[in-house]
Amino acid sequence: MRTRLIPAIALALCACGSDPSARAQQPGPVETRPANAPDQVPAFPGQTRAPLKAAGVAYAVETLATGLDHPWGMAFLPDGTKLVTERAGRLRVLGVDGKLSPAVTGLPEIDARGQGGLLDVTIDPDFARNGLIYWTFAEAGDGGNGTAAARGRFVGGPAPRVEGAQVIWRQAPKLDSTLHFGGRLVFGRDGALFITTGERSILEGRMQAQRLDGTLGKVIRIKPDGSIPADNPYVGKAGVKPEIWSSGHRNLQAAALDASGRLWTVEHGARGGDELNHPQGGKDYGWPTITYGEEYSGKPIGEGITARPGMEQPVYYWDPVIAPSGMAFYNSDLFPAWKGSLLIGSLKEQHVARLTLDGDRVVGEERLFKELDARIRDVTVGPDGAVYLLTDDDDGKLLRVVPK
């Protein structure tokens, strides 16, 4: 295990003399680049470009594993071992001795093209009794491919395997695209399983994000065996997929529960429009009708509007984008100054955005770990209170952040 010592940079603000205006000065926003869509106006103060709130934390970054092929998700087992997915289609085990296992056998066939492959992994809330793990992946089939979720019983040892693997949910319809699979897994406090999806990027999929007869661009909520919870918002409605929790999403690659057990997500925008949301059952989050940002071509998305009655506003958005993937609420004691923060990985800007919340509003942003010069694919808080990071690269790494 190699350790890098990283000095944290603290921002000192000083009001000089007795000038009231100097004492009233506030730090500017972290984001200073011009917006891609400068004429768009946020729906409420603080919805974007929050001021810098630096915690001044000194930390050290330890390298636990290298040589991972674009790692995507991770989970912690009760015995201290860690599961790590590689987008190329391999599930690996990092033992307490620091050694990486060969690929876990027993997984179904995975379509590892483009943004697809093996995505997230999590363990059953009752893993100690049933040994079940869950994973998302790109699955080929009639009409193209799509996101799928599976589960099976994990068996460790020198040749780890999954027994009894079964697909418990499949995105519909399948489309011929290698983009926007979503794929995060989160167990709710009630035992239901949330699955995030993408709308597959192509126009045919984009236009289905708000339709309720398919599961493109949705948050999905199922029971661990794939059946539908009776309290889902669309149960019993004709022509509607009953597993849908919320709609109108673009590409959801981050999801986590807050301290109260509520689901939060972050999704990719186009040129602008990365969004932090608190998805609630039965609500429409607007994509592609409303969004902050523009097409990659520079043209407006649809009518170029950011609000419409019946569609939800994001809690927070970024323009320009940070390309978010992986998030965690920090509620441990190892870093007291970060307690209550939301940590969000950035692929494009290569940092972790630490958001300070006041209720459901973002009131500050700090960008951490830029010195790593790495695309951050996943952010997880371990049982030990340390922050664990996966870097998205041919030589991807699993990193552990601890107090310096």
C-alpha positions, 0 to 999 in steps of 0.5 A: 500500500502506497501513501501520498500525503496531500496538504489541504488548502484552506481559504483565509478571509480577513476583514481589515479595519472597520470598513463594514463593506469589507466585513460583509464580503462573501467568497465568490462561487467556486465555478467561474467559467462562463456558462454555456447557456448564459441567458438562462436564469436559475429558478431560485437563489443558490440553485447554481454557482454556490459560494466556496465553503472550504473546510480546511481539512488536512488529509492523506490519500492511500492507494489500495489497488491499481491496475483496475480496468475502468472501475465503476462501483464498489461495496464493503463486505462485513469481513473487511473485504471489498467488491470492485466492478470493472466496466470491462465485465469483471467483478474483483475482490480486494482482500484484507491482505491487499491482494486483488482476486481473479475475476469472480465467476458466475455472472451472466453475459455482459455487453461491455461496449462503450459506456456499458459493461459491469456497472454498480455493485451492492450487498443485501441488507441481510448479507450476513445471513443470505450472502446475496450481492446485486449488480447492474450491467449492460445486457444485449437482447432483442432490439439492442441492449439495455441496463439490467440488474441481477443478484446471486449468492457470493462465495469468497475464497481464492477462486470467488464465485457467484452462485444462482445468478438471476436477472431481477430487472431489465430496462425496456425497451432495449435500444441500439446504443452504447451510451447512457446506462445509468446503473447505480443501486441503492437500498432504501431503509424499507428494503426496497431497491432503487435502480437508476437508468439512462435514456440511452442518449439517442433521440429515440430514447431521449423522447421516452424519458417522460413516457411511463410505458418504458423505463428509459430515463427513470428511477426504478424501485423494486423489491430485492427479488424483482417484484413490485412494491405495492406502494409504488406511485404507478401500481395499478395504472394501465399502460404504465410500468409499475416499477417506475419511481420517478421520470424525466431523467437523462443519465443517472450515474450517482445515487445515495440516501441522506441521514433521514433515508431519503434518496438523492441522485445526480445526473449528467446534462449535455453542455450544462445541466448536470443536476442534483435532485431529490427524486420523489415518487410519481414526479417528473424531473423534466428531461428533455422538456426543461433543462439548464444547458444546451446541445453539444452542437450549441443549439437549444435543447427542445424549446430551450426552456428551464421550467414548466408547470408539473415538472420539478426543478433540480435542487442544484445544477452545474453549467458548465458540467462537471460530469458527475458519477458516484456520490455519498453523504458523509455522516461519519466522525472521522472527518468532523468538518465534513459531517453532513456534506454531500460528496460527488465525483467529477469525471470531466473536472477531476475532483470531488465536489463537497456540497454544504447543505442547509436543509434541502438547499446547497449553500456552499461548494468545495472541490477536493482532490484535484491534485490527484489528476484523476477522473473520479468514478465513484465515491463511497464512505467506508465502515471506518469513516474513510472516504474511498474513491475509484478512478476511471482509467485503463489503470484505475485505482482504489484510493482511501482518504484518511485524516493527515 
